[in-house]
């Protein structure tokens, strides 16, 4: 899975992937390790013929008329093979001139850049050059520091001193360009200096106070490459972990290796989502935030993945012959040029404190309007009735869970689901939540008989029945299949005995879904049966569990010869594990929901803003920037899942990644918020009560629904294909 989601972008991605694999094998960047002078890559003319040098430029100036989003798709693939040469430097210069240049400047420079006739570089990481003004001209002097691609460039875009945000386009022949020994010899920087260089005012670009600026454009373009670089690192580490054996087993079977590879994937997917969003453009201030998040996550993510790839490879990764060091050098060089994650997290934090927010939306197809009319008609009719009737009307019409098949839902497509959500929100109507029933009913829909469906689904939708879930046991938490609660055959049904624990709201529920071992001789995942148990049945002893917060939401349940009739068995005897997996999968989808920065991050920003206004604090700014970046990436992972669903593109890794990152992020939010209170955080009432309660209560998030450690195992095994534990 790459940046591309839409059909058009996927086609472009496939074209780019095939091309880079055929034209830029590892021997191409490696050949640069042995050359004193940096040549243009052998495929430079082909890049121009493909139109990629001007992919993001207007057709009137020789470009293809697309945007940075399409360019990012191509750059990601070039990053996978660490393509040498000045492609990124030149397309960045073109993007800068296209965004900030005059009509004359665009007409003069862009066609030459799009055709590859002219190569350009941008001194985005350099100090400003001194400037002296004269009528109709300027004189510039100063050293620009390391400039990527300068030795191959015909033009160099340089920053000038002053508060007006001016840059200047200079012929490299008028500059002193000095090659240096490079960290990344496959794509080199050079030192650039201007000495009393006189230029006409026509060479000046007015960037002004554009919040994205030249550095933001650079961050976006290099973030796309970083995603490609990180992808190679993840793939390489995982493939090696599958085949390298130590202690008689593949190293990918060891949990420590699994967790490292899973964390690499988390970093990659966060950076990919953020880069995808930044490339979509938008209002300048919003795009500035998106670009800063992409730089903070994708560029740092590539750096981390490159290091971790070598760690997984072990000794072979430390050799010159292995390509891993080339990716480490590329990722590190880009990180050095762009300023590192701390700089960009500070930028994210400041934008958030100043009130910048990224509006996330999706363009729905034309069919949405007819669906909108239908939903509006239903809601209008609903509002005409007494409010006490609303839930029953929604349940009978399929609007409580429209994605479920009829008659329980509407069998709604992703587009219709979004439309229904939008219309209910617009009318200010909140649909009821089924709580544990939202996990139980999909099991009934998938595995229940017609009689069972009719018996339990409609009253649950109407709110007449509530549920609890009897799965976990003292000896079977994450390893659910180790359960020991037993079910023994009796006349007309089963006698269930055992102990369940961590059962949410059992003291209020009417019914429970319960797993018990009905065949002790069967293999671990077999011989388990799924039962529905009436909570008023004799033999059920419910005892509250007091959590560390002091609340009593969970319970332990003792079952002693609880009779369950045969018509309360779901899916048949011995098929309970299959039914349980249906329930758990629906649980994860439900728990993965959420959007935007989240109330917790907004509260932290609000709490920290006065302190930062009084006294700058780089550490606090970095923490807030990290929170905002992660929160935004979580929203983007959800958005990408939605876009995939609407486009019919199939599922990606976003949901699993989002679930794991989300719970750890929520804990971090509460920790930082509590930390901002200082000594006031020792008081558990008043203004501090929310933060104290949130900090304590959120400790369960990385345990409930599968611990973070188990989730990392799941990601490593199911998404990355690492071998399961024996």
C-alpha positions in Angstrom: 0.0 0.0 0.0 1.4 3.4 -1.0 0.2 7.0 -0.9 -2.2 6.3 -3.7 -5.8 5.4 -3.0 -7.9 6.6 -5.9 -8.0 4.6 -9.1 -6.1 7.3 -11.0 -3.4 7.5 -8.4 -3.0 3.8 -8.1 -2.5 3.5 -11.9 0.2 6.2 -11.7 1.8 4.5 -8.8 1.9 1.2 -10.6 3.5 2.9 -13.7 6.1 4.6 -11.5 6.9 1.4 -9.6 7.4 -0.6 -12.8 9.6 2.2 -14.3 11.8 2.6 -11.2 12.3 -1.1 -10.9 13.4 -1.4 -14.5 15.5 1.8 -14.7 16.9 2.3 -11.3 18.2 -1.0 -9.8 20.5 -0.7 -6.9 23.5 -0.7 -9.2 22.5 2.8 -10.3 22.8 4.6 -6.9 25.7 2.4 -6.0 27.6 3.6 -9.1 27.7 7.1 -7.6 29.8 5.8 -4.7 32.8 5.4 -7.0 32.6 8.7 -8.9 34.5 11.8 -8.1 32.0 14.1 -9.9 28.3 13.7 -9.7 26.7 13.0 -13.1 23.1 13.3 -14.1 21.5 9.9 -13.8 21.3 7.8 -17.0 17.5 8.1 -17.0 17.3 11.9 -16.8 15.9 12.3 -20.3 13.3 9.6 -19.7 12.0 11.5 -16.6 11.4 14.5 -18.9 9.8 12.3 -21.6 7.5 10.8 -19.1 6.4 14.3 -18.1 7.3 13.8 -14.4 9.6 16.8 -14.2 6.6 18.9 -15.0 3.9 16.7 -13.6 2.8 19.4 -11.1 3.1 22.4 -13.5 0.4 24.1 -15.6 0.0 22.8 -19.1 0.5 26.4 -20.4 4.1 26.2 -19.1 4.9 22.8 -20.5 3.7 20.8 -17.5 1.1 18.0 -17.2 -1.5 20.1 -15.4 -1.6 17.9 -12.2 -0.8 18.8 -8.6 1.7 18.0 -5.9 -0.5 15.1 -5.0 0.4 13.3 -8.2 4.0 14.3 -7.9 4.1 12.9 -4.4 3.0 9.5 -5.8 5.9 9.4 -8.2 8.4 10.6 -5.7 7.4 7.9 -3.2 8.4 5.3 -5.8 11.7 7.1 -6.5 12.3 7.0 -2.7 11.9 3.3 -2.7 15.0 2.9 -4.9 16.8 6.0 -3.5 17.1 7.4 -7.0 20.1 9.5 -7.5 20.2 12.9 -9.3 18.6 16.3 -9.0 14.9 15.2 -9.6 13.6 16.4 -6.2 15.7 19.5 -6.2 14.6 20.5 -9.7 10.8 19.8 -9.2 11.0 21.7 -5.9 12.5 24.7 -7.7 9.7 24.5 -10.2 7.1 24.3 -7.5 8.6 27.4 -5.8 8.6 29.4 -9.0 5.1 28.2 -9.9 3.8 29.3 -6.5 5.7 32.5 -6.0 6.9 33.6 -9.4 5.4 36.3 -11.6 3.8 35.4 -14.9 7.0 36.4 -16.8 9.1 34.2 -14.5 6.8 31.3 -14.9 6.8 31.7 -18.6 10.6 31.8 -18.8 11.7 29.2 -16.3 9.0 26.6 -16.0 9.0 25.2 -19.6 12.8 24.7 -19.4 12.5 22.9 -16.0 9.6 20.7 -17.2 11.6 19.6 -20.3 14.7 18.8 -18.3 16.7 21.3 -20.4 17.3 23.3 -17.2 18.2 21.8 -13.8 17.6 23.8 -10.7 18.3 23.6 -6.9 16.9 25.4 -3.9 18.9 26.5 -0.9 16.0 25.7 1.5 18.4 24.8 4.4 20.7 27.8 4.0 21.2 31.1 5.8 19.9 34.2 4.0 22.2 36.1 1.7 23.0 39.7 2.3 21.3 42.1 -0.1 22.0 45.7 -1.2 19.3 47.6 -3.0 19.6 49.8 -6.0 17.0 51.1 -8.5 15.8 48.1 -10.5 18.5 45.8 -9.3 20.0 44.2 -6.2 23.4 43.0 -5.2 23.7 39.8 -3.2 26.6 38.3 -1.2 27.1 35.5 1.2 27.5 31.7 1.6 24.5 29.5 1.2 25.8 26.5 2.9 25.1 22.9 1.7 22.6 23.0 -1.2 21.2 19.8 -2.5 21.9 19.3 -6.2 23.8 22.5 -6.6 26.7 20.9 -8.5 24.3 19.8 -11.3 22.1 22.9 -11.3 21.8 25.5 -13.9 19.7 27.7 -11.6 19.8 28.0 -7.8 17.0 29.6 -5.8 18.4 31.4 -2.8 16.9 33.3 0.2 17.6 36.9 0.9 17.8 38.8 4.2 14.9 40.9 5.3 11.4 40.5 6.6 9.7 40.6 3.2 10.4 36.9 2.4 12.3 37.5 -0.8 14.1 34.7 -2.7 16.2 35.1 -5.9 16.7 32.8 -8.9 20.4 32.8 -9.8 22.3 31.3 -12.7 24.8 28.8 -11.1 27.5 30.1 -13.5 27.4 33.3 -11.5 28.0 31.5 -8.2 30.9 29.7 -6.6 29.8 26.1 -6.3 32.2 23.9 -4.3 31.8 20.1 -4.1 32.3 18.5 -0.7 32.5 15.0 0.7 28.9 13.9 1.3 27.1 11.8 3.9 24.9 10.6 1.0 27.2 10.2 -2.1 24.2 9.0 -4.2 22.7 12.5 -4.1 25.0 15.3 -3.2 25.1 18.7 -1.7 27.6 21.4 -2.5 28.6 24.7 -1.0 27.3 27.8 -2.8 28.6 31.3 -2.4 27.7 34.6 -4.1 30.2 37.5 -4.2 28.8 41.0 -4.9 26.5 39.5 -7.5 24.3 42.1 -9.3 20.9 40.9 -10.4 17.8 42.5 -11.9 14.7 42.8 -9.8 13.1 40.4 -12.3 15.0 37.5 -10.7 13.3 38.1 -7.3 10.5 35.8 -6.0 8.2 37.3 -3.4 7.3 34.6 -0.9 6.1 37.1 1.6 4.3 35.7 4.6 2.9 32.6 2.9 2.6 30.1 5.8 3.8 27.2 3.7 6.7 29.0 2.2 9.7 27.5 0.4 10.7 25.3 3.3 7.1 23.9 3.5 7.2 22.9 -0.1 10.5 21.3 0.4 9.2 19.4 3.5 6.3 18.1 1.5 8.4 16.9 -1.4 11.0 15.2 0.7 8.4 13.7 3.0 7.0 11.8 0.0 10.5 10.5 -0.7 10.9 9.6 2.9 7.8 7.4 2.8 9.3 5.5 -0.1 12.6 5.1 1.7 10.8 3.9 4.9 8.8 1.4 2.8 12.0 -0.2 1.6 13.3 -0.4 5.1 10.2 -2.0 6.5 10.0 -4.5 3.6 13.7 -5.4 3.9 13.6 -5.9 7.7 10.5 -8.0 7.5 11.7 -10.3 4.7 15.0 -10.9 6.5 13.2 -11.6 9.8 11.2 -14.3 8.0 14.2 -16.3 6.8 17.0 -15.6 9.2 17.2 -18.4 11.8 18.7 -18.3 15.2 18.1 -20.7 18.1 16.4 -23.0 15.7 13.6 -20.6 14.6 13.2 -17.6 12.4 14.1 -14.4 14.2 10.7 -12.9 13.2 9.1 -15.4 15.6 10.7 -13.6 18.6 8.4 -11.0 20.1 11.2 -8.4 20.4 11.8 -8.5 16.7 8.0 -8.6 15.9 7.5 -5.5 18.0 10.4 -3.6 16.4 9.0 -4.4 12.9 5.5 -3.5 14.0 6.7 -0.1 15.3 8.4 0.5 12.0 5.1 -0.1 10.2 3.4 2.3 12.7 5.9 5.0 11.9 5.7 4.4 8.2 1.9 4.5 8.1 1.7 7.7 10.2 4.2 9.4 7.9 2.4 8.1 4.8 -1.0 9.4 6.0 0.4 12.8 6.9 2.2 13.2 3.6 -0.9 12.1 1.6 -2.9 14.8 3.4 -0.2 17.5 2.9 -0.1 16.8 -0.8 -3.8 17.3 -1.1 -3.3 21.1 -0.6 -5.9 23.3 0.7 -6.1 26.8 2.3 -2.5 28.0 3.0 -2.7 28.1 6.8 -4.2 24.6 6.9 -1.7 23.3 4.4 1.1 24.7 6.5 -0.1 22.6 9.4 -0.4 19.6 7.3 3.1 20.0 5.8 4.6 20.5 9.3 2.9 17.3 10.5 4.2 15.4 7.5 7.7 16.7 8.0 7.6 15.8 11.7 6.3 12.3 11.1 7.5 11.1 7.6 11.0 12.4 7.6 11.7 11.3 11.1 9.9 8.0 10.4 12.3 7.2 7.5 15.2 8.0 9.8 13.9 5.6 12.5 13.0 2.9 10.0 16.4 3.0 8.4 18.1 2.6 11.8 15.8 -0.2 12.9 16.2 -2.0 9.5 19.9 -2.3 10.2 19.2 -3.5 13.8 16.9 -6.3 12.5 19.5 -7.2 9.8 22.2 -7.4 12.4 25.8 -7.8 11.3 24.9 -8.1 7.6 23.2 -4.7 7.9 26.5 -3.2 9.0 28.3 -4.2 5.9 29.2 -1.9 2.9 27.8 -4.5 0.5 24.3 -4.4 1.9 22.1 -1.6 0.7 20.8 -0.7 4.1 23.4 1.9 4.8 22.5 3.7 1.5 19.0 4.2 2.9 20.3 5.3 6.3 22.5 7.8 4.6 19.6 9.1 2.4 17.2 9.4 5.4 19.7 11.0 7.6 20.9 13.6 5.0 17.3 14.6 4.3 16.6 14.9 8.1 19.7 17.1 8.5 18.7 19.4 5.6 15.1 19.8 6.7 15.9 20.5 10.3 14.8 17.4 12.2 11.5 16.5 13.9 11.9 18.8 16.9 11.9 21.9 14.6 8.8 20.7 12.8 7.0 19.7 16.0 7.6 23.2 17.3 6.1 24.5 14.2 3.0 22.3 14.5 2.6 23.3 18.1 2.8 27.0 17.3 0.3 26.7 14.5 -2.1 24.8 16.8 -1.7 27.4 19.6 -2.4 30.2 17.1 -5.7 28.5 16.2 -4.9 26.7 12.9 -6.9 23.5 12.4 -7.0 21.2 9.4 -10.5 20.6 8.0 -10.8 17.0 6.9 -13.5 16.1 4.4 -14.2 13.8 1.5 -15.7 14.5 -1.9 -18.7 12.1 -2.3 -19.8 10.9 -5.8 -22.9 12.2 -7.5 -25.0 9.3 -6.2 -24.8 10.9 -2.8 -27.4 13.5 -3.5 -30.2 11.0 -4.1 -29.2 9.2 -1.0 -29.2 12.5 0.9 -32.7 13.2 -0.2 -33.8 9.8 1.1 -32.1 10.3 4.5 -33.5 13.8 4.8 -37.1 12.5 4.1 -36.7 9.9 6.8 -35.3 12.3 9.4 -38.0 14.9 8.6 -40.7 12.3 9.2 -38.9 11.2 12.4 -38.9 14.7 13.8 -42.6 14.9 13.2 -43.2 12.1 15.8 -42.9 12.2 19.5 -39.2 11.9 20.6 -40.0 8.9 22.8 -40.8 7.0 19.5 -37.6 7.9 17.7 -35.5 4.9 18.7 -38.2 2.4 17.7 -38.8 4.1 14.4 -35.1 4.2 13.6 -34.6 0.6 14.6 -37.5 -0.7 12.5 -36.3 1.4 9.5 -32.7 0.2 9.7 -31.1 3.6 10.6 -29.5 2.6 13.9 -26.9 0.4 12.1 -27.4 1.2 8.4 -24.3 -0.7 7.4 -25.9 -4.0 8.6 -27.9 -6.0 6.0 -31.6 -5.6 5.8 -33.9 -5.9 7.7 -31.7 -5.1 10.6 -29.9 -2.3 8.7 -30.1 -0.8 5.3 -27.2 -2.7 3.7 -25.9 0.8 3.2 -22.8 1.4 1.0 -19.9 3.5 2.4 -21.3 6.5 0.6 -24.8 6.1 2.0 -23.4 5.6 5.5 -21.5 8.9 5.3 -24.5 10.7 4.0 -26.7 9.3 6.8 -24.2 10.4 9.4 -24.0 13.9 7.9 -27.8 14.3 7.8 -28.4 13.2 11.3 -25.6 15.5 12.5 -27.1 18.4 10.5 -30.5 17.8 12.1 -29.0 17.5 15.5 -30.2 14.0 16.2 -27.9 11.6 17.9 -28.6 8.0 17.1 -28.5 5.6 20.1 -25.4 3.5 20.7 -25.9 -0.2 21.1 -22.9 -0.5 23.5 -21.9 -4.2 23.8 -24.9 -5.1 21.6 -22.9 -3.6 18.7 -20.5 -6.5 19.1 -23.1 -9.2 19.8 -25.6 -8.5 17.0 -23.1 -9.0 14.1 -22.5 -12.5 15.6 -26.2 -13.2 15.5 -26.5 -11.8 12.0 -23.6 -14.0 10.8 -24.3 -17.2 12.7 -27.8 -17.1 14.2 -30.9 -18.9 13.0 -33.8 -17.0 11.7 -35.6 -17.6 15.0 -32.6 -16.3 17.0 -32.3 -13.2 14.9 -36.0 -12.4 15.3 -35.8 -13.0 19.0 -32.9 -10.8 19.9 -32.0 -8.3 17.2 -35.1 -6.1 17.0 -35.5 -5.7 20.8 -31.8 -4.9 21.1 -32.1 -2.2 18.4 -35.1 -0.8 20.2 -33.3 -0.6 23.5 -35.4 -3.3 25.2 -32.5 -5.6 25.7 -29.0 -4.8 26.9 -25.9 -7.0 26.7 -22.7 -7.9 28.4 -19.8 -10.1 27.1 -18.5 -13.1 29.1 -15.3 -13.9 27.3 -12.3 -13.0 29.5 -11.3 -15.3 32.4 -8.7 -15.1 35.1 -6.5 -17.4 33.0 -7.7 -16.3 29.6 -7.3 -12.7 28.8 -5.5 -11.9 25.5 -5.1 -15.7 25.1 -8.9 -16.1 24.9 -8.8 -19.6 23.5 -7.3 -20.8 26.8 -10.7 -20.4 28.6 -11.7 -23.1 31.1 -15.4 -22.3 31.7 -17.1 -25.6 30.9 -20.4 -26.5 29.3 -21.8 -30.0 30.0 -24.6 -31.5 28.0 -28.0 -31.7 29.9 -31.5 -32.5 28.8 -32.7 -29.8 26.4 -29.5 -27.8 26.8 -26.2 -27.2 28.6 -25.0 -26.6 32.2 -22.3 -23.9 32.2 -19.9 -23.5 35.1 -16.8 -21.3 35.5 -15.6 -17.8 36.2 -15.6 -14.8 33.9 -13.9 -11.5 34.7 -13.7 -7.9 33.4 -17.3 -8.1 32.2 -18.5 -4.6 31.5 -21.9 -3.6 32.8 -22.9 -7.2 33.7 -24.9 -5.9 36.7 -27.1 -4.0 34.3 -27.3 -6.4 31.3 -30.3 -8.5 30.4 -28.4 -11.0 28.4 -24.8 -12.1 28.0 -22.8 -13.6 25.1 -20.6 -16.3 26.6 -17.9 -18.7 25.5 -17.5 -22.0 27.2 -15.5 -25.2 26.5 -18.0 -27.9 25.4 -15.4 -30.5 24.4 -12.3 -30.7 26.6 -10.7 -33.3 24.3 -10.8 -31.0 21.2 -7.9 -28.8 20.1 -7.5 -25.4 21.8 -9.5 -23.4 19.3 -12.1 -26.1 18.8 -14.6 -27.5 21.2 -15.7 -24.0 22.2 -19.4 -23.1 22.0 -21.0 -19.7 22.0 -24.0 -19.3 24.2 -26.5 -16.5 24.9 -27.4 -16.5 28.6 -30.3 -14.8 30.3 -28.7 -12.9 33.2 -31.7 -13.8 35.5 -30.9 -17.5 35.2 -30.3 -19.2 38.6 -26.6 -19.9 39.3 -25.2 -16.6 38.2 -23.3 -14.6 40.9 -22.2 -11.1 39.8 -19.6 -9.3 41.9 -18.4 -5.8 41.2 -14.7 -5.2 40.5 -13.5 -1.9 41.8 -11.1 -0.3 39.4 -8.1 1.8 40.3 -10.2 4.8 39.6 -12.6 3.8 42.4 -15.4 3.1 39.9 -17.2 -0.2 39.5 -17.9 -0.6 35.8 -16.4 -4.1 35.5 -17.6 -7.3 37.2 -16.5 -10.8 37.9 -19.1 -13.5 37.3 -19.3 -16.9 38.9 -21.4 -19.5 36.9 -22.5 -22.6 38.7 -24.6 -25.1 36.7 -26.3 -22.3 34.8 -28.8 -23.9 32.4 -28.7 -22.7 28.8 -31.3 -24.1 26.5 -30.3 -25.4 23.0 -32.0 -22.5 21.3 -29.5 -20.2 22.9 -26.5 -21.8 21.2 -25.1 -19.6 18.4 -23.5 -21.3 15.4 -23.8 -24.8 16.7 -21.9 -26.7 19.3 -18.1 -26.5 18.9 -18.2 -23.5 16.5 -17.9 -20.8 19.2 -14.4 -19.6 18.2 -15.6 -18.7 14.8 -18.5 -16.8 16.3 -16.2 -15.1 18.8 -13.9 -13.9 16.1 -16.9 -12.2 14.4 -17.7 -10.4 17.7 -14.1 -9.3 18.3 -13.7 -8.0 14.8 -16.7 -5.8 15.2 -15.4 -4.7 18.6 -12.2 -3.4 17.0 -14.0 -1.5 14.3 -16.2 0.1 16.9 -13.3 1.0 19.1 -11.2 2.5 16.3 -13.6 5.4 15.6 -12.7 9.0 16.3 -11.8 12.2 14.4 -9.9 15.5 14.5 -7.4 16.5 17.2 -9.7 15.2 20.0 -11.0 17.0 23.0 -8.0 15.9 25.1 -5.4 17.5 22.8 -7.5 20.7 22.5 -7.6 20.9 26.3 -3.8 20.5 26.5 -3.3 23.2 23.9 -5.7 25.5 25.9 -3.9 24.7 29.2 -0.4 25.2 27.8 -1.0 28.4 25.8 -0.9 30.9 28.6 2.3 29.4 30.0 4.0 29.5 26.6 2.9 33.1 26.1 4.6 34.1 29.3 7.8 32.1 28.9 9.0 30.1 25.9 9.5 26.4 26.7 11.1 24.3 24.0 10.4 21.1 25.8 6.7 21.8 26.2 6.4 23.1 22.7 7.9 19.8 21.5 5.5 17.7 23.6 2.5 19.6 22.3 3.7 19.4 18.7 4.1 15.7 19.1 0.6 15.3 20.5 -1.0 17.4 17.7 1.0 15.5 15.1 -0.1 12.1 16.4 -3.7 13.2 16.8 -3.8 14.6 13.3 -2.2 11.4 11.9 -4.8 9.3 13.7 -7.6 11.3 12.1 -5.9 10.9 8.7 -5.6 7.2 9.1 -9.4 7.1 9.6 -9.9 9.4 6.7 -7.8 7.2 4.4 -9.8 4.2 5.5 -13.0 6.1 4.6 -11.6 7.2 1.2 -10.6 3.6 0.5 -14.1 2.4 1.3 -15.8 5.0 -0.9 -13.4 4.3 -3.7 -13.9 0.5 -3.4 -10.2 0.2 -3.0 -10.3 -2.5 -0.3 -9.0 -2.3 3.3 -5.5 -1.1 4.2 -3.5 -1.3 7.4 -4.9 2.0 8.8 -7.5 0.5 11.1 -5.1 -1.8 13.0 -2.4 0.9 13.1 -4.9 3.5 14.3 -6.3 1.3 17.1 -2.8 0.7 18.6 -1.5 4.2 18.2 -4.8 5.7 19.4 -4.9 4.2 22.8 -1.2 5.0 23.5 -1.8 8.5 22.3 -4.8 9.0 24.6 -2.6 8.0 27.6 0.1 10.4 26.6 -2.5 13.2 26.3 -3.6 12.7 29.9 0.0 12.4 31.2 1.0 15.7 29.6 -2.2 17.5 30.7 -1.7 16.3 34.3 2.0 17.3 34.1 1.0 20.8 33.2 -0.8 21.1 36.5 2.4 20.7 38.5 1.7 20.3 42.2 -2.0 21.1 41.5 -2.2 17.6 40.0 -2.1 16.1 43.5 -5.6 17.4 44.1 -8.3 15.1 42.8 -11.2 17.6 42.7 -12.0 20.9 41.1 -10.2 21.7 37.8 -7.7 19.0 38.4 -10.3 16.2 38.7 -10.7 15.8 34.9 -7.0 15.3 34.4 -6.5 13.1 37.4 -9.5 10.9 36.5 -8.4 10.8 32.8 -4.9 9.8 33.7 -6.0 7.0 36.0 -8.9 5.8 33.8 -6.9 5.7 30.6 -4.5 3.1 32.0 -7.0 0.5 30.8 -6.9 1.6 27.2 -3.7 -0.4 26.4 -5.1 -3.5 28.1 -8.8 -3.6 27.1 -9.7 -5.2 23.7 -6.2 -6.8 23.5 -3.1 -5.4 25.1 -0.7 -3.2 23.1 1.8 -6.0 23.2 -0.6 -8.4 21.7 -1.7 -5.8 19.2 1.9 -5.5 18.1 2.1 -9.2 17.6 -1.1 -9.2 15.6 0.2 -6.4 13.3 3.5 -8.2 12.9 1.8 -11.5 12.0 -1.3 -10.5 10.1 -0.1 -7.3 8.3 3.6 -8.0 7.9 3.4 -11.8 7.6 5.9 -12.6 10.3 5.7 -16.2 11.6 3.4 -16.9 14.5 4.5 -18.2 17.8 4.8 -22.0 17.9 
